[in-house]
Amino acid sequence: MSELLLLACALLSWIITCQSGPWRPCTDLLQLDLLSRVLPGTSTAQDGIHMVQSRGSRGFQFSGSPQLFSFPASQLFINCNFFPAEFSIVVTLKIPQMAPEKSEYIFTLLDGDSDELLLGLRLSQNNLHFLQKGHGPKKRTTFKAVALDDNRWHTVVLAVTGHYTILTVDCGRPLELALESPFSDDLDTTGSTFFIASRRRWNGLFSGLIRQLVLLPGSDATSRICPSSEPRLSALSVPQALLHLPIKPSSIDLPLHPYEAEVRVTAGVSPPCGHSEEGQLWFSTLKKGLFLCDGIMWLTMLQGLFMATANRDSNLGSGIYKWTDGKFERYQNISTYDAQAWQYFTVGKKKFLVVANCRGKDAGDQEQSVIYKWSSRKLKFIHYQTLNTHSARDWEAFNIQDETFLAVANHRQGERNHNINSVIYKWDPVTQYFEVNQTIPTAGAYDWEFFSIGPYYFLVVANTFNGRSTVIDSTIYIWLGQMFQPYQSITTFGAIDWEMFQIENRVFLAVANSQMLTEDGKIQYSINSTIYELSMASQTFIKFQDMETNSALDWEYFTVGDDKFLVVANSYDGTSYSLNSVIYRWQGYEGFVPVHRLRTNGCRDWEFFNTTDGSYLIYSSARAALSKVLKLRTI
């Protein structure tokens, strides 16, 4: 009997091995780009799919027959017919506010030719619904008060694992809901069809824009796209057509993806501006201005590329320049007093510039920094608000949860007191002015840098001098309990500037160290500046790379194509101001390596910008009266 049983087991094993082969998952466990599967091929145009740019990013809008935006599930599930039991759905979308009774499908998986829903993701006013087939009625999991229908871009990750469904919006705090029973591990997709932006109904197409729609079997996709420098546009797999300008068609061909933008030119009254005109441009020959419709009214646009210079010479003031015919030309002059820096920012529809004045108008006067507001009538910046500061060196503007803040780096009070408070101001929507929100003790503060990682907000200060030494701690602060609290201290050497940047999912902070002055009076200018990287294991920034610098005053991170660069402002080596500033290129495991040296004289600041005809770097000098604009050439 035992021999017969052994023979039966061996036979059964042989049958499973020979007939089924080795076990494989139904998919290859790679991200599956659902959106790209309904886009037209490279040689065809397709009615109903329109590429639309909104708020600086592109997405697809759908119209026409839902059948145009469908494909069989068998294209995805190549090894078997079962939907994965654990998976993530990543979607980037933008949709205006929805009516209370309305709901729209982002995608559905329908059984055969019937209308029976196997799986779906649906959006209604302020809610997101995940639907799945049950043994009885269909199951629905609803995430409430997620506010996705606010006419802004959002990236959503819906992860399903075991008894739980987890929703992450814009790399924020995950929301978790328990399922009555685990997601089915035997959901048969045989003969089923994916419908993108609908449930196969002509009157039910998704009315917003979809930029990304990805199915990731087997894991939670959140860790792959978060943290992100642009959490609302975090990308796992975005169709290539949305990452580049549309292909210019020949005169006889239809465009591959129609690019929806309209510019109206009138000599008289303004055209209508409502929801259907949102995003349209209007040039008025009467008002000699360019206007943008926000869905309610026409907003004046500050045309072109501008540059604000901070001049130390109070007799000359500081200039605002406009890029015209391939060069900067003076546009407006503003009276400043030993100006150190400018910061441009917006509050709603209002546009502002704030200057950091280092001294008062006359000897002995209180130093005051000034906020200027753009006047659409006068087409220039006019005085708006004055704030008392102390030898201000920098302003940093930032937003936290739709509230606007300004942080000033107060360097010293009088001639000797460097250990003073820097101030964070908050915009008061009632008074329409900035009010003190928090003070932070600093030591010869020179720079603030704001950044966010996932749902967390950070401010890092460059402390330069405590009255005795430049070898002091600079501090990273984190936003907790409606205020900034110390998060990590890093020893720096006369820190002048912080630059935060992100390469893929890696977060870096670079500090510009200007000088090492010890308490015994010894001073060095040729010292290292350092790049720090955020360690996910320790949740702190740790040293990544030291760079040899000469009294570094600024870092600027920029990209050209797929290449990533850092340029440092070297200003003084102890004997000379005529030095090489260095451009470094990211080389992966080698870190940043020097690729180009630029002769500069007391270099103070670098800025990178793009125009339609190329990429540029501009640097300012603390020793020369002229700043230089350099055009980048790629080989």
C-alpha positions as CSV (number, residue, x, y, z in Angstrom):
1,M,0.0,0.0,0.0
2,S,2.8,2.4,0.9
3,E,4.6,1.7,-2.4
4,L,1.3,2.4,-4.3
5,L,0.9,5.7,-2.5
6,L,4.5,6.6,-3.2
7,L,4.0,5.8,-6.9
8,A,0.8,7.9,-7.0
9,C,2.7,10.9,-5.4
10,A,5.5,10.6,-7.9
11,L,3.1,10.4,-10.8
12,L,1.2,13.4,-9.5
13,S,4.4,15.4,-9.2
14,W,5.4,14.4,-12.8
15,I,2.0,15.5,-14.1
16,I,2.3,18.9,-12.4
17,T,5.8,19.4,-13.6
18,C,5.3,18.3,-17.2
19,Q,2.0,19.8,-17.8
20,S,2.3,23.1,-15.9
21,G,6.0,23.8,-16.0
22,P,7.7,25.8,-13.2
23,W,5.4,28.3,-11.4
24,R,5.5,31.9,-12.6
25,P,3.5,34.9,-11.6
26,C,0.7,36.1,-13.9
27,T,2.8,39.2,-14.8
28,D,6.5,39.9,-14.7
29,L,6.0,42.1,-11.5
30,L,7.1,45.2,-13.4
31,Q,5.1,48.4,-13.6
32,L,2.4,48.2,-16.3
33,D,1.6,51.5,-18.0
34,L,-2.1,51.3,-18.6
35,L,-2.3,54.8,-20.1
36,S,0.2,54.2,-22.8
37,R,-1.8,51.2,-24.1
38,V,-4.6,53.4,-25.3
39,L,-2.4,56.0,-26.9
40,P,-2.0,56.1,-30.7
41,G,1.0,54.6,-32.3
42,T,3.9,56.7,-33.7
43,S,2.4,56.7,-37.2
44,T,-1.2,57.3,-36.5
45,A,-3.5,59.9,-35.0
46,Q,-6.5,59.0,-32.9
47,D,-9.6,61.0,-32.4
48,G,-10.6,61.6,-28.8
49,I,-7.1,61.9,-27.2
50,H,-5.9,65.4,-26.7
51,M,-2.7,66.4,-25.0
52,V,-3.3,69.5,-22.8
53,Q,-0.9,71.5,-20.8
54,S,-2.1,72.8,-17.5
55,R,0.0,74.5,-14.7
56,G,3.2,73.6,-16.4
57,S,2.5,69.9,-16.9
58,R,0.9,67.8,-19.6
59,G,-1.9,65.3,-19.4
60,F,-4.4,63.6,-21.7
61,Q,-8.0,64.5,-22.1
62,F,-10.5,62.0,-23.5
63,S,-13.6,62.4,-25.7
64,G,-15.6,60.2,-28.0
65,S,-16.3,56.5,-27.8
66,P,-15.0,54.7,-24.7
67,Q,-14.1,51.7,-26.9
68,L,-11.2,53.8,-28.2
69,F,-9.6,53.7,-24.8
70,S,-9.8,50.0,-24.0
71,F,-7.6,46.9,-24.4
72,P,-7.9,43.2,-23.4
73,A,-6.6,42.2,-20.0
74,S,-4.7,39.3,-21.7
75,Q,-2.1,41.9,-22.9
76,L,-1.1,42.3,-19.2
77,F,-1.6,38.9,-17.7
78,I,0.6,36.8,-19.9
79,N,1.3,33.8,-17.7
80,C,-2.1,33.1,-16.3
81,N,-5.5,34.9,-16.1
82,F,-5.6,35.9,-12.4
83,F,-5.4,39.5,-11.2
84,P,-2.5,39.8,-8.6
85,A,-3.7,39.6,-5.0
86,E,-1.3,42.4,-3.9
87,F,-0.7,45.4,-6.1
88,S,-0.5,49.2,-6.4
89,I,-2.3,51.7,-8.7
90,V,-0.5,54.9,-9.4
91,V,-2.4,57.8,-11.0
92,T,-1.6,61.4,-11.6
93,L,-4.6,63.5,-12.5
94,K,-6.2,66.9,-12.4
95,I,-9.9,67.6,-12.4
96,P,-12.1,70.7,-11.5
97,Q,-14.5,70.5,-8.5
98,M,-17.2,68.0,-9.1
99,A,-21.0,68.3,-8.4
100,P,-22.2,66.5,-5.3
101,E,-24.2,63.9,-7.3
102,K,-21.5,63.3,-10.0
103,S,-18.9,60.6,-10.1
104,E,-16.3,59.6,-12.8
105,Y,-14.2,56.5,-13.4
106,I,-10.5,56.7,-13.7
107,F,-10.4,53.1,-15.0
108,T,-12.4,49.9,-14.9
109,L,-11.9,46.2,-15.6
110,L,-15.1,44.8,-17.0
111,D,-16.0,41.1,-17.4
112,G,-16.3,40.1,-21.1
113,D,-19.0,42.0,-23.1
114,S,-21.1,42.5,-20.0
115,D,-21.2,45.6,-17.8
116,E,-20.1,43.6,-14.7
117,L,-17.3,45.3,-12.9
118,L,-14.4,43.3,-11.7
119,L,-12.3,46.2,-10.6
120,G,-12.5,50.0,-10.7
121,L,-11.3,53.3,-9.4
122,R,-13.9,56.1,-9.2
123,L,-13.7,59.7,-8.2
124,S,-16.6,61.8,-6.7
125,Q,-16.7,65.1,-4.9
126,N,-14.0,65.0,-2.2
127,N,-13.9,61.1,-2.2
128,L,-12.0,58.3,-3.9
129,H,-13.7,54.9,-4.3
130,F,-12.0,51.5,-4.9
131,L,-14.4,48.9,-6.3
132,Q,-14.0,45.2,-6.6
133,K,-16.1,42.2,-7.5
134,G,-17.4,40.3,-4.5
135,H,-19.1,36.9,-4.1
136,G,-22.4,38.8,-3.6
137,P,-22.7,42.5,-4.3
138,K,-19.6,44.4,-5.4
139,K,-17.4,45.8,-2.6
140,R,-16.6,49.4,-2.3
141,T,-13.8,51.0,-0.2
142,T,-14.2,54.8,0.1
143,F,-11.5,57.2,1.2
144,K,-13.3,60.4,2.3
145,A,-12.2,64.0,2.4
146,V,-9.2,63.5,0.1
147,A,-10.0,66.6,-2.0
148,L,-8.7,65.5,-5.3
149,D,-11.2,67.5,-7.3
150,D,-9.6,71.0,-6.7
151,N,-8.3,71.7,-10.2
152,R,-4.7,70.9,-9.2
153,W,-2.3,68.1,-10.1
154,H,-2.3,65.2,-7.7
155,T,-0.4,61.8,-7.6
156,V,-2.3,59.0,-5.9
157,V,-0.9,55.6,-4.8
158,L,-3.5,53.0,-3.9
159,A,-1.9,49.9,-2.4
160,V,-3.8,46.7,-1.8
161,T,-2.3,44.1,0.5
162,G,-4.0,41.5,2.6
163,H,-6.8,43.0,4.7
164,Y,-5.8,46.6,4.0
165,T,-6.1,49.3,1.3
166,I,-3.6,52.1,1.8
167,L,-4.0,55.5,0.0
168,T,-1.1,58.0,-0.3
169,V,-1.8,61.4,-1.9
170,D,1.1,63.6,-3.0
171,C,3.6,61.6,-0.9
172,G,1.7,62.7,2.2
173,R,0.7,60.7,5.3
174,P,-0.8,57.3,4.2
175,L,-4.4,56.6,4.9
176,E,-5.3,53.0,5.7
177,L,-8.7,51.3,5.6
178,A,-9.3,47.6,6.6
179,L,-11.2,45.4,4.1
180,E,-13.9,43.0,5.3
181,S,-11.9,40.2,3.7
182,P,-8.6,40.0,1.9
183,F,-8.5,40.9,-1.7
184,S,-9.3,37.9,-3.8
185,D,-6.4,35.8,-5.0
186,D,-8.6,34.1,-7.7
187,L,-10.0,37.1,-9.6
188,D,-10.3,35.6,-13.0
189,T,-9.6,38.1,-15.8
190,T,-10.3,35.7,-18.7
191,G,-12.0,37.7,-21.5
192,S,-12.1,40.9,-19.5
193,T,-11.3,44.3,-20.8
194,F,-9.6,47.4,-19.3
195,F,-11.4,50.7,-20.0
196,I,-9.4,53.9,-19.3
197,A,-11.3,57.0,-18.2
198,S,-14.7,55.3,-18.3
199,R,-17.0,52.3,-17.5
200,R,-17.8,51.8,-21.2
201,R,-20.5,54.4,-21.1
202,W,-20.6,57.2,-23.6
203,N,-21.8,59.8,-21.1
204,G,-19.3,58.8,-18.4
205,L,-15.8,59.7,-19.7
206,F,-13.4,61.2,-17.1
207,S,-13.6,64.9,-17.7
208,G,-10.2,65.9,-16.2
209,L,-6.7,65.2,-17.3
210,I,-4.7,62.0,-16.7
211,R,-1.0,62.1,-16.8
212,Q,0.0,58.7,-15.4
213,L,-1.9,55.4,-14.8
214,V,0.2,52.5,-13.7
215,L,-0.5,49.0,-12.2
216,L,2.4,47.6,-10.1
217,P,1.8,44.0,-9.2
218,G,3.3,42.6,-5.9
219,S,4.3,45.7,-4.0
220,D,3.5,49.2,-2.6
221,A,4.7,51.8,-5.2
222,T,4.9,54.6,-2.6
223,S,8.6,53.9,-1.8
224,R,9.5,54.0,-5.5
225,I,8.2,57.6,-6.0
226,C,8.4,59.1,-2.5
227,P,10.0,61.3,-1.2
228,S,9.8,63.6,-4.2
229,S,10.8,67.2,-4.9
230,E,7.4,67.5,-6.8
231,P,5.1,65.2,-4.8
232,R,2.0,66.3,-6.9
233,L,3.8,65.1,-10.0
234,S,5.7,62.0,-8.6
235,A,6.4,59.7,-11.5
236,L,6.6,55.9,-11.8
237,S,5.9,55.7,-15.6
238,V,4.7,58.7,-17.5
239,P,4.1,58.3,-21.3
240,Q,7.0,59.7,-23.3
241,A,4.6,61.9,-25.3
242,L,3.9,63.9,-22.1
243,L,7.6,64.5,-21.3
244,H,8.5,66.2,-24.6
245,L,7.1,68.8,-26.9
246,P,4.6,67.5,-29.4
247,I,6.0,66.4,-32.7
248,K,5.6,69.1,-35.3
249,P,3.5,67.7,-38.2
250,S,4.0,68.3,-41.8
251,S,1.6,70.6,-43.6
252,I,-0.5,67.7,-44.8
253,D,-0.6,65.6,-41.7
254,L,-2.7,65.8,-38.6
255,P,-0.8,66.4,-35.3
256,L,0.0,63.3,-33.4
257,H,-1.3,64.8,-30.2
258,P,-3.2,68.1,-30.6
259,Y,-1.8,70.7,-28.2
260,E,-4.7,72.7,-26.9
261,A,-3.7,76.3,-26.3
262,E,-5.4,79.4,-27.7
263,V,-4.2,83.0,-27.8
264,R,-6.7,85.7,-28.6
265,V,-5.7,89.1,-29.8
266,T,-8.1,92.0,-29.4
267,A,-8.0,95.7,-29.9
268,G,-11.1,96.4,-27.8
269,V,-13.0,94.9,-24.9
270,S,-11.8,91.7,-23.2
271,P,-13.2,88.3,-24.4
272,P,-15.2,86.2,-21.9
273,C,-13.3,84.4,-19.2
274,G,-15.1,81.4,-17.6
275,H,-14.5,77.7,-16.9
276,S,-14.4,76.8,-20.5
277,E,-11.7,79.5,-21.2
278,E,-9.4,78.5,-18.3
279,G,-5.8,78.5,-19.3
280,Q,-6.3,80.6,-22.5
281,L,-4.1,83.6,-23.2
282,W,-5.3,87.0,-24.3
283,F,-3.1,89.7,-25.7
284,S,-4.7,93.2,-25.6
285,T,-3.3,95.7,-28.1
286,L,-5.2,98.4,-26.2
287,K,-3.7,97.6,-22.8
288,K,-0.4,96.3,-24.4
289,G,-0.4,93.3,-22.1
290,L,-0.7,89.6,-21.9
291,F,-3.4,88.1,-19.7
292,L,-4.3,84.6,-18.5
293,C,-7.8,83.3,-17.7
294,D,-8.0,81.5,-14.4
295,G,-11.6,80.4,-14.9
296,I,-13.0,83.5,-13.3
297,M,-11.1,86.6,-14.5
298,W,-8.2,87.7,-16.7
299,L,-4.9,88.0,-14.8
300,T,-2.1,90.2,-15.9
301,M,1.0,88.2,-16.7
302,L,4.5,89.5,-16.0
303,Q,5.8,88.8,-19.5
304,G,9.2,87.4,-20.2
305,L,12.3,86.6,-18.2
306,F,13.5,89.0,-15.5
307,M,16.5,89.3,-13.2
308,A,16.8,91.4,-10.0
309,T,20.3,92.5,-9.0
310,A,21.3,93.3,-5.4
311,N,23.8,96.1,-5.5
312,R,25.8,97.2,-2.4
313,D,26.2,100.8,-3.8
314,S,23.2,102.7,-2.3
315,N,23.8,105.6,-4.6
316,L,23.0,103.5,-7.7
317,G,20.2,101.4,-6.1
318,S,19.4,97.9,-7.5
319,G,18.2,97.1,-11.0
320,I,15.6,94.8,-12.5
321,Y,16.5,93.6,-15.9
322,K,14.4,92.0,-18.7
323,W,15.7,89.4,-21.2
324,T,15.2,91.1,-24.6
325,D,16.7,89.9,-27.9
326,G,19.2,87.6,-26.3
327,K,20.4,89.9,-23.5
328,F,19.3,91.5,-20.3
329,E,18.2,95.2,-20.5
330,R,17.4,97.5,-17.6
331,Y,13.7,97.5,-16.9
332,Q,13.3,99.2,-13.5
333,N,15.6,100.7,-10.8
334,I,14.7,100.5,-7.0
335,S,16.4,102.4,-4.2
336,T,18.2,99.9,-1.9
337,Y,20.8,100.2,0.9
338,D,23.7,97.7,0.7
339,A,21.3,95.2,-0.8
340,Q,22.4,91.5,-0.3
341,A,19.6,89.5,-2.0
342,W,16.2,89.5,-3.7
343,Q,13.4,86.9,-3.4
344,Y,10.5,86.7,-5.9
345,F,7.3,85.0,-4.7
346,T,3.5,85.0,-5.1
347,V,0.5,85.0,-2.8
348,G,-2.5,83.9,-4.7
349,K,-2.6,86.1,-7.7
350,K,-0.3,88.8,-6.2
351,K,3.4,88.9,-7.3
352,F,6.1,90.2,-5.0
353,L,9.8,91.0,-4.7
354,V,11.5,91.4,-1.3
355,V,15.0,92.8,-0.9
356,A,17.4,92.2,2.0
357,N,18.9,95.6,2.9
358,C,22.0,95.3,5.0
359,R,22.1,98.9,6.4
360,G,19.8,101.8,7.0
361,K,19.2,104.8,4.7
362,D,21.4,107.0,6.8
363,A,24.1,106.2,9.4
364,G,22.6,105.0,12.6
365,D,19.1,104.3,11.1
366,Q,17.3,101.1,11.7
367,E,17.9,98.7,8.8
368,Q,14.7,98.0,6.9
369,S,14.0,95.5,4.2
370,V,11.2,96.2,1.8
371,I,8.5,94.1,0.0
372,Y,7.5,95.3,-3.5
373,K,4.3,94.3,-5.3
374,W,3.8,94.1,-9.0
375,S,1.4,96.7,-10.3
376,S,-0.5,95.5,-13.4
377,R,-1.5,99.2,-14.0
378,K,2.0,100.7,-13.8
379,L,3.7,97.5,-15.1
380,K,6.4,97.8,-12.4
381,F,7.1,96.8,-8.8
382,I,5.9,99.4,-6.2
383,H,6.5,99.7,-2.4
384,Y,4.1,97.4,-0.4
385,Q,5.5,96.7,3.1
386,T,8.5,97.6,5.2
387,L,10.0,95.2,7.8
388,N,12.6,95.9,10.4
389,T,15.6,93.6,9.9
390,H,19.2,93.5,11.2
391,S,21.9,93.4,8.6
392,A,19.7,91.1,6.5
393,R,21.5,88.8,4.2
394,D,18.8,86.6,2.7
395,W,15.0,86.0,2.3
396,E,13.4,82.7,1.7
397,A,9.7,82.4,0.6
398,F,7.8,79.2,0.9
399,N,4.3,77.7,1.3
400,I,3.1,75.1,3.8
401,Q,-0.5,73.8,3.4
402,D,-1.6,76.8,1.3
403,E,-0.1,79.4,3.7
404,T,2.7,81.7,2.6
405,F,5.8,82.4,4.8
406,L,8.9,84.6,4.6
407,A,12.1,83.9,6.5
408,V,14.8,86.5,6.9
409,A,18.4,85.7,7.8
410,N,19.4,88.5,10.3
411,H,23.2,88.6,10.3
412,R,24.0,90.9,13.2
413,Q,22.7,93.7,15.4
414,G,25.1,96.7,15.5
415,E,28.7,95.9,14.7
416,R,29.4,93.0,17.1
417,N,26.3,91.2,18.1
418,H,25.9,88.2,15.8
419,N,23.9,86.0,18.2
420,I,20.4,87.4,17.4
421,N,17.0,86.1,16.3
422,S,16.1,85.6,12.7
423,V,12.4,85.9,11.9
424,I,9.8,83.9,10.1
425,Y,6.8,85.9,8.9
426,K,3.4,84.6,7.8
427,W,0.9,86.2,5.4
428,D,-2.2,87.3,7.1
429,P,-5.1,87.0,4.6
430,V,-7.2,89.5,6.7
431,T,-4.7,92.3,7.0
432,Q,-3.0,91.4,3.6
433,Y,0.4,91.9,5.3
434,F,3.1,89.7,6.7
435,E,3.1,89.3,10.4
436,V,5.8,87.8,12.8
437,N,5.0,84.1,13.2
438,Q,8.2,82.7,14.9
439,T,11.7,83.8,15.9
440,I,14.7,81.5,15.8
441,P,18.1,82.1,17.5
442,T,20.9,82.2,14.8
443,A,24.6,83.1,14.8
444,G,25.5,85.5,12.0
445,A,22.9,83.9,9.7
446,Y,23.5,84.2,6.0
447,D,21.1,82.0,4.2
448,W,17.8,80.0,4.6
449,E,16.9,77.0,2.4
450,F,13.4,75.5,2.5
451,F,12.6,72.1,1.2
452,S,10.1,69.3,1.6
453,I,10.5,65.5,1.8
454,G,7.2,63.7,1.4
455,P,4.8,65.2,3.9
456,Y,7.5,66.9,6.0
457,Y,8.8,70.5,5.6
458,F,12.3,71.6,6.5
459,L,14.3,74.9,6.9
460,V,18.0,74.9,7.2
461,V,20.0,78.0,8.2
462,A,23.6,78.8,7.3
463,N,25.1,80.1,10.5
464,T,28.4,82.0,9.7
465,F,29.9,83.5,12.9
466,N,29.1,83.6,16.6
467,G,31.4,86.5,17.5
468,R,34.5,84.2,18.2
469,S,34.6,81.5,15.6
470,T,33.2,80.4,12.3
471,V,33.4,76.8,13.3
472,I,29.8,76.5,14.6
473,D,26.7,74.4,14.0
474,S,24.2,75.2,11.3
475,T,20.8,73.7,12.1
476,I,18.0,71.9,10.1
477,Y,14.5,72.6,11.4
478,I,11.4,70.6,10.8
479,W,7.8,71.8,10.8
480,L,5.9,70.3,13.8
481,G,3.0,71.6,15.7
482,Q,2.6,74.7,13.5
483,M,6.2,75.8,14.1
484,F,9.8,74.9,13.2
485,Q,11.7,72.8,15.7
486,P,15.4,71.7,15.6
487,Y,15.9,68.5,13.7
488,Q,19.6,68.1,13.2
489,S,22.8,70.2,13.7
490,I,25.8,70.0,11.3
491,T,29.1,71.6,12.0
492,T,30.0,74.2,9.3
493,F,32.8,76.6,8.7
494,G,31.5,80.1,8.0
495,A,28.5,78.7,6.1
496,I,27.2,81.1,3.5
497,D,24.8,79.0,1.4
498,W,22.8,75.8,1.4
499,E,21.5,74.1,-1.8
500,M,19.0,71.3,-1.6
501,F,18.6,69.0,-4.7
502,Q,17.2,65.6,-5.5
503,I,18.6,63.0,-7.9
504,E,15.9,60.3,-8.5
505,N,14.9,59.3,-5.0
506,R,18.1,60.6,-3.3
507,V,18.0,63.9,-1.4
508,F,21.1,66.0,-1.0
509,L,22.2,69.2,0.9
510,A,25.3,71.1,-0.2
511,V,26.9,73.7,2.1
512,A,29.2,76.5,0.9
513,N,31.9,76.9,3.6
514,S,33.5,80.3,3.3
515,Q,36.3,80.3,6.0
516,M,37.6,78.6,9.0
517,L,38.3,81.1,11.8
518,T,39.2,79.5,15.1
519,E,39.0,81.2,18.5
520,D,42.8,81.6,18.5
521,G,42.6,83.9,15.5
522,K,43.9,81.5,12.8
523,I,42.0,81.7,9.5
524,Q,41.8,79.5,6.4
525,Y,40.0,80.1,3.2
526,S,41.0,77.0,1.2
527,I,38.8,74.5,2.9
528,N,36.3,71.8,2.0
529,S,32.6,72.4,1.3
530,T,30.4,69.4,1.8
531,I,27.5,67.5,0.2
532,Y,25.3,65.6,2.6
533,E,22.8,62.9,1.7
534,L,19.6,62.0,3.6
535,S,20.0,58.5,5.1
536,M,16.7,56.7,5.2
537,A,18.1,54.3,7.8
538,S,19.1,56.9,10.3
539,Q,16.7,59.6,9.1
540,T,19.5,62.1,9.2
541,F,21.8,63.8,6.7
542,I,25.2,62.2,6.6
543,K,28.4,63.3,4.7
544,F,28.4,62.2,1.1
545,Q,31.3,64.1,-0.5
546,D,33.8,66.8,0.3
547,M,34.7,69.3,-2.3
548,E,37.9,71.5,-2.3
549,T,36.7,75.1,-2.4
550,N,38.2,78.6,-1.8
551,S,35.9,80.7,0.4
552,A,32.9,79.2,-1.3
553,L,29.9,81.6,-1.3
554,D,27.3,79.8,-3.4
555,W,26.2,76.5,-4.9
556,E,23.8,76.2,-7.8
557,Y,22.4,72.9,-9.0
558,F,21.0,72.6,-12.6
559,T,20.3,70.0,-15.3
560,V,20.9,70.1,-19.0
561,G,19.1,67.2,-20.7
562,D,19.8,64.1,-18.7
563,D,23.0,65.5,-17.2
564,K,23.1,66.9,-13.6
565,F,25.5,69.6,-12.5
566,L,26.7,71.6,-9.5
567,V,28.6,74.9,-9.9
568,V,30.4,76.5,-6.9
569,A,31.3,80.2,-6.5
570,N,34.9,80.3,-5.4
571,S,35.7,83.9,-4.1
572,Y,39.1,84.1,-2.3
573,D,42.1,81.8,-1.4
574,G,43.8,84.2,1.1
575,T,45.9,86.0,-1.5
576,S,43.8,86.5,-4.6
577,Y,40.2,86.9,-5.7
578,S,41.0,85.9,-9.3
579,L,40.1,82.1,-9.1
580,N,38.5,79.3,-11.0
581,S,34.9,78.5,-10.1
582,V,34.2,74.9,-10.9
583,I,31.3,73.0,-12.6
584,Y,30.9,69.5,-11.4
585,R,28.9,66.7,-13.2
586,W,27.0,63.9,-11.5
587,Q,28.7,60.6,-12.3
588,G,26.6,58.2,-10.2
589,Y,28.7,56.1,-7.8
590,E,31.6,58.5,-8.4
591,G,29.6,61.4,-7.1
592,F,30.3,64.8,-8.5
593,V,33.5,65.2,-10.6
594,P,34.9,68.5,-12.0
595,V,34.3,68.9,-15.7
596,H,34.8,72.6,-16.3
597,R,36.7,75.6,-14.7
598,L,35.6,79.2,-15.2
599,R,37.8,82.1,-14.4
600,T,36.0,84.4,-12.0
601,N,36.8,87.4,-9.9
602,G,35.5,87.4,-6.3
603,C,32.5,85.3,-7.5
604,R,29.5,85.8,-5.2
605,D,26.5,84.0,-6.8
606,W,25.5,81.7,-9.6
607,E,22.1,81.5,-11.2
608,F,21.0,79.1,-14.0
609,F,18.2,79.8,-16.5
610,N,16.7,78.6,-19.8
611,T,15.4,80.5,-22.8
612,T,14.0,79.2,-26.0
613,D,17.4,79.4,-27.6
614,G,19.5,77.7,-24.9
615,S,20.7,77.3,-21.3
616,Y,22.6,80.0,-19.5
617,L,24.6,80.7,-16.3
618,I,25.0,84.1,-14.8
619,Y,27.4,85.0,-12.1
620,S,27.8,88.1,-10.0
621,S,31.0,89.4,-8.5
622,A,31.7,91.2,-5.2
623,R,34.9,92.7,-6.8
624,A,33.7,93.8,-10.2
625,A,31.0,96.2,-11.4
626,L,29.7,93.9,-14.1
627,S,28.0,90.5,-13.9
628,K,28.5,88.0,-16.7
629,V,26.1,85.8,-18.6
630,L,27.5,82.6,-20.0
631,K,25.8,80.4,-22.6
632,L,26.2,76.7,-22.2
633,R,27.3,74.7,-25.2
634,T,26.7,70.9,-25.2
635,I,28.9,68.6,-27.2
